[in-house]
Structure formats: C-alpha cells, structure tokens
Amino acid sequence: MPIRTLDDLAVDGTAVGVRVDINSPVTDSGELVDDARLRAHVDTLSELLDRGGRVAVLAHQGRPGGDAFFGLAAHAARLDELLEYPVSYTDATFSIDARERVAELAPGEAVVLENTRFYSEEYMEFEPGEAAETHLVSRLVPVFDAYVNDAFAAAHRSQPSLVGFPVRLPAYAGRVMERELDVLGNIDDTATPRVYVLGGAKVPDALTVARHVLERDIADAILTAGLVGNVFLTADGVDLGDTAADVIHDRGYWDEIDRAAELLSAYPDRIHVPVDVAIERAGERVELPVDSLPPEHDEPVLDVGHATVEAYGETLSAAGTAILNGPAGVFEEDQFAVGTRALFEAVSAAEYSIVGGGDTAAAIRRFGLSGFDHVSTGGGAALRMLCGEPLPAVEVLRTA
C-alpha cells in the first residue's frame, strides 16, 4: 500500500507529533559534537512550520546507561538556530506539563519534547497495537492531530514512538523518510552494472546483503573490505595471522567464515576480495600482497593496500550504480585511512552513487567528501532495506 506523505497532510493549525532521529555524537556534558542528523530534518520541520503546523518533536539520544544518554536541550537550541521558526524545549515527554506545552503551541511554532528513552517503554519493542496502548502514546494522542515519522534511521525498531502513533492517528512519512524509501527501495531500477562496496565491521549484515543482492541478480559485483574483507579472505584460504583471526573470533564472527565461503563458491566471479593489505610495523604503514601473508610479526590487518584500491577503482569506474556501505579499514587513524578515502572517492565518481551506514557517513564527513547522489541517514535501517527486510516503522505507515 502507498504511504501518505506531507503532500497529503492539511497542515495549517494542526498539532503534529514529528518523530525524528537526531541521535548525535555529544561531549561528556551533553553538548553536540556533530549536527548532521539535525540538519537532515530541517526540510521536514521547516515545511510543516511554514505551512502553519504546531510541531512537537519526538526524539531520543543515546541508550540507558550509555555515555551519550542525555536530554535534548542542546538539540532544541541547535534546531532553534537552524530553523527560521521558534523552537523551544521542555524537559518532559508526555506528562501534564508536556501536554500543556503542546496545546499552547501557536501555528509556526515548535517544541522539542524530552528524550523518549528516559521512559522504559521506549526502550522496549512492541507490536503496533500494543505500542499504541503505552503511556507515551496514549497520553500524547489527545494533543496531536496527526503524526509524521521522519526517523528513517530508527525505522528498523518497533518502539512506541515509532509504531504506536500510526495506530491511533493519521500518519505520514516526512521528507527524509520519503527520500530514503524512494532511493533504497528502488535500487533494482537503477543503472547497471551495479557494484556494491561492503566494508566495515558488521559482518553478518554485510553477508546478508551480499546474499540478497546476488541471489536476486541485483549486484553485478561486490567489492569487500574492512573486517568484512578479512572474513572473505579467510574464507578464501588466506592466513591473515593469529592476531587478525583473533579479531574475527572475539567479535563473534568465526561462524560467518563458512557463510562467506558458501558465497564465494556460488558467486566466484562476482565477489572480489582484497589483493593486498596494510599493517602497522614499527609505527609505519606497510603494505603486503595477500600471497605473502601472514605478516612476519603477526601484525593486525588495518586497511586495504594500493593494489586493491586500483583494482576496485577500475570496477567502480565502469559502474552505472555504486552502493557503498562501510569503511575499508581503521579510517580514524590517518595512515590507515588511505583505502577508505580512495574507495569513497571512486564511489562518488560513479554515474550514480548511494551511501548507507552510520560509520560510512562519519567517514565522509571526516574526509570532507561530496558528490554522492544519496547519503542515507540510517545505518541499521539502511542495511535492512538493502537486505530486502521490512522495517516495522515503515510497515505500520503502510496500514495507517
């Protein structure tokens, strides 16, 4: 079923609860380090306010017990700077004070409600019908006329603020959600050949993506890197050394080697593995061809080498569509950011480029890269879509 968007919502004077994902890097005192996720929602919030909406923003920050678990005062202050409309903050989410603040909103005014995860219900997952009966949802429904979900990055969750409101209110996708679904949901309509670059450390997810796009003949080539590449190399019979093997084992990914081997056996011409790697030796970057592994001193593999970048670059240069998920190595360290930067630049030069994953977007910002056609706001949600799996927060919008 089609999902309603802001084009279908009569906004003027309407009290709209808008779920966004502005979960951001913060300092030890809760100040924002990066406002990229806030900027992503400016279009949706600005449009609703410009059309006379009375907007209550729902969002989370961090996880209970985590270092980034803070209130949303800093986020509200930054949104007030980014938007041309007044944005206030209340340190309550669904209490009487919160409901009164929403009821008092004038058209063209917004309030950021407190971190939804300050309440235990929001850190649990429910079926939509059960979520609709939680305190958070049932107490806010009377002061909302409509609900907008713009939190694509959290759409793989089934928490009350994501799946409960559409059961009880007219519900719509915001502009971020709309764009993400349009791009990630229609990859099989993009230009060919399609080349996937699967890196990073989320090995089970990457293998699921690989299997999905290969079995459905969506991918013409898969280029592996990062810990994902190390698992494929090990599956291909390359001895990376005990240290690199321990990393795979300690992450709980040892069984994934068999999955990678099955894929290599089934699709030997479409899955590409690194031909050289970079290690750290005496504080310096040293590149080794894979046929000379394991390293003499058992150093860990931290990046792909220049020969791999060159080979992958040739494949990407012929791509009609390039889909990128995950860095090629430990990009936070300058000497091991070489592979990630080079591959990302090659992807950006493709005819059409799509980027998914939180670490991938962080690397793009670190390097100051541009030129990508679509940079997804979601990590887990983007991977779910690339795997062809349904997203709970999206499915409930289809039935709203």
N, C-alpha and C positions, 0 to 999 in steps of 0.2 A: 504494500500500500504506500502511496506517496506520503511524504512528511510535509506538514504545513510549515511555512517559513514566515518571516516578518512581513512578507508581501501579503499574507493572508490575515494579518492582525490589525484590527482597528485600534490604534494606539491612544489617540487623544483622550486624556483624562483617566486612562486605565492604569490601575495599580498592577505592575508587572514584577513578579519574582524572577530574577535572572540568575541562573546558576552559571558561574564562570569557573575557570581553573587558573588562578593566579598564584598557585603554589610556587614559591620562588626561593632562590638562594638568599639567605639572610645572615647578618652578623650575629655574634653571641648575645647581642642586646635586642635582636629582632628587627634591625634596620635592613632595608632592601639592598642587596648587592647587585641585582640584575632585574630590570623591569620589563624584559622581553615579553613575558606572558601577559602582563597588564596591557602592554601596547597592542597585543593581538586582539583584545576585546574592545578596543576603542571604537571601532566601526559599529559594532552592535549596540553598545551603550549610547554612543552619540546619536545614532539613528532613532533609537527609542525616545531619548530625551528631546531631540529636535522635533519629533512628531507628537510631543506633549505627554509622553509617558511619565508616570510616577514610579520610579525604579528602585526596587530593593535588591541589592546584590548579595547573593549567597555564594560562599566560597570556603575553602579550607586552606590551612597552612601547616605543613609538617604532619607528623604522626605522634600519637600519645607516647610520651617518654623519649621522643627523639630530640636532637639538638635544635631542629628547626621548628619546634612546636610553639608557635607564638600567636598572639591575637593579630587582628587585621588593621590596627590603627595606622601603621605605616603604609599599608596598601591603599587605604582610603585617602590618605594625604597625597599619595602619588597620583591616584586617579583624579583627584581634585585638580591637580596640576595639568594632567594630560587632557582632560575634557573641558569643553567650553561651558560647562554647566556645573552648578554647585553640587559637591559630593561631600556628605557628612559621614560620621561613623557613630555606631552605638555598640557598647560592649555587652550586648545581649543578642540572642538569636531568635527566640520565639516566646520570650516572657512578655508580660503586660507592657513593659517599657518598650520592647522591640515592636510589638503590635501597634502601640500608640504612635511610635515614630513613623511607621509605615503609613498609618491612617492620616497623619498630618502632612505627608508629602504634598507639595504643590506640583502641578504639571511642569516638566522640565527640571525636576529635582531628583537627586538620588541619595540613598543611604546604603552604606556597607554594613551589613549585619555581622555579628561576631563569628569567628571561626566555627564552622559547623561541627568540626571534630572535637570541640570542647564537650560535646554531649555523646555519651556512649552509644546511642542508637546509630549515629552516623558512622561509627567505625565497624558496624555490622552490615552484613549483606542480607537482603530480603527479596522475596518475590514482590512485584509491584503492588499487589493487593495488600500484602502485609505492611509494606513500606508506607502505604497511604494511611495506615492507622497509627503510625508512630506519633509521639508527641510533637516532634519537629514539624511534621507535615500537617497534622490535624489542627494545630494551633495557629499556623500561618495561613492556611487556606481561607479562613474568613476575611482576611485583609488583602488577599490577592484576587484580582480579576482574571489574570492569565499567568502562564508560566512559560518562560523561554529557557531552553537549555543550550548554552553556548560552550559547554565544558567538554569538548571532544576528548581532551587529554585524560579525562576521568570516565569516559563513556564505557569503558570495559568493567566498571564497578556497578554494583546494584545496591547502592546505599540510598537511604531515604530521600535525600535532597536531589538525587539523580533519577530515581524511578518512581517515587511516590506521588509527586505532584501531578503528573500527567493522568493519573487515575481519577483525580478529583477536579481538575481544572482544564480549560482549553490550553493545549500545549503546542509549542512551536520550536523550530530549530533557529538558533541565532546564526549570524553570518559566518562565524568561524566554523561552527558545526556544518553548515550548509556547504561551505567550500571543501572541507575535509572529506565529506561523504561523496561529493561530486568527483573529486580527484581520485581518492583512494578506492572508491567503489567502482571506478570505471577504467582501471589500468589496462584491462584486456582490450580496450578500444583504442589505446594509444599506438603510436607509430612503432614499427618493428625495424630492425631487431631490438628486442628488449633485453637489457643487461642489468642484472641485479648485483650490487656490491654488498655482500653480507660480512660485516666485521663485528667488532665489539666483543663483549663477554657473555651475552645472553645466548648461549649455545643452543639450549633446547628450542627456544623461539626461532632462532635462525634456521635450524634444521627443519622445523615445521613449515616455515615459509618456503624453504627450498623444495621440500616435497610437494607442497601445494602447487607452486607455480610450474614445477617440472611435470607433474602428473597431468596438469591441465593444459600443458603446452603454452603457458603464458610467457615463460622465460626462454630466451634463446641461449643465454649464457649466464652463469653465476660465478662471480669472482669472490673468492674467500680471503679473509684477512683477520688480523687480531687473534683473539683466543679461538674464534670460530675457525680461522685458517689453521691454527695449530692442531685443532681436533681433526680436521680433514687431512692434514699432513700425517698425523699419527695413524689415522685410518688407512692411509695410503702406504704405510710401512716405513715411514721416515722416523728415525730415532732422534728426537729433539733433545735428549738428555734427561737425566733424572729430575733436575730442577723444574724444567718445563712440564714434565709428566706429573710432578707433584702438584703443580698449579691446577692442572686439569682434574686431578683426583681430589684435591682439597676443596675445589668448587663444587664437587658432587657430580662431575660431568663424565666420569670414566665410562659409564654405560652408553654415553652418547657416541662414543667412538664406533660402536657397532652400527648405530643408525647412519653415521656418516659413511661407513664402509659400504653399506647397502646402497646408498645413493650414488656413490662413486661407481659401484658395479653396474647400476642400472642406467646411469647417465654419464659415462666416462668422457664423452666429447663436449658436454655442456657445463661441467663443473671444473673450474680452474683453481689450482692451489698455488701458493707462492713458490717461486723458483729460487729465491734467496731470502735470508732473514737478517735482522740486525740484532746484535747482542752488545752488552757493555763489558769492556775489558780494560782494566786499569783506568777507569773513568772516561774512556773514549768509546765512540760508536765504531763497531767493527761489523762489516757485512760478510756473510758466509753463504755460499751456494748450498742448497739443501743436500746435495750429494756429498758434502763434506761434513755433515752433521753426524754425531752430536758434537757440540763445541768441546774443544780440548780441555777446558777448565769448568765445564758444566754450567756455563752462564745461561741465565734465562733469556728466552726469545722475547724481544720488546718491540719489534717493528718489522715490517717487510723491507726488503732491500730495493736498490735502484733497478735491478734487472726485472723484478716483479712489477714495479711501477711502470716501467717501459712496456712490458708485455700487456699489462692490464690497460694501459693507456691506448694501445693500438686497438684493442677490442672496443673500448669506450668511444674512440673516435669514429667508429662506424655505427654506433648505436643510434637508433631512432628515438628510443626512450631509455634513460638510465635511472634506476631506482637505487638509492643509497640508504643503507641502514647500518650504522656502527663504524667506529674508527678503526684504523689499521694497526694501531699499537698504543703505546703509552704516550698519547699526544700531549699530556700535561707537562712532559719533560721535553725541552726544546730539541735535544739531539735525537729524540725518538718520535718527533712529530713529523719527520720528513715524509714518511709514507702516507700518513693521513692527509697532510696538506696537498701532496701531489695528486693523490687519487680524488680528493674532493674537487680540486681544480679541473681535473679531467672530466668529472661528472658534470660540473657546471657548464662545461663547453659542449655538452651533448645537445642534440636537437631539442630534446625535451627532458627535463630533469626533475625528479621527485625525491625529496629527502624526508625520512621518517626516523624518529627516535630522539630521546632527550639528550643522550651523550653526543649524538651526531650534531644536533643543533648547537650544543655548547661548544663543540669544536669549531663549527662555522663562525660563531661569534668570536672565539679566541683568535682565529686567524684573520678575521675581518673579511671573509669571503662573501661574494654576491654572485648573481647571475643564475641562481636556481629558479626554476619555474614555480615550484611549490615546496615550501618547508613546513612540514607538519608540526603542529603544536603538541602532538601526542607521542609518547614512547610506547607503552604497553598497548594503548588503543590502536595506534598505527600498525603495530605488529599483528594484532588480532585481525585487523582488516586485511592485511597482506596475506594472512593465513586463511582468509575466507571464513573466519569465525564471526558469529553475530555478536554485537555489542549490546548489553542489556539496556543501557540508556537510550540507544537508538531504536531498539525494537519496541520499547514502550511508546516512543513518539509515533511509530507507525500505526499504533492502535488508538492513539489519543483522539 
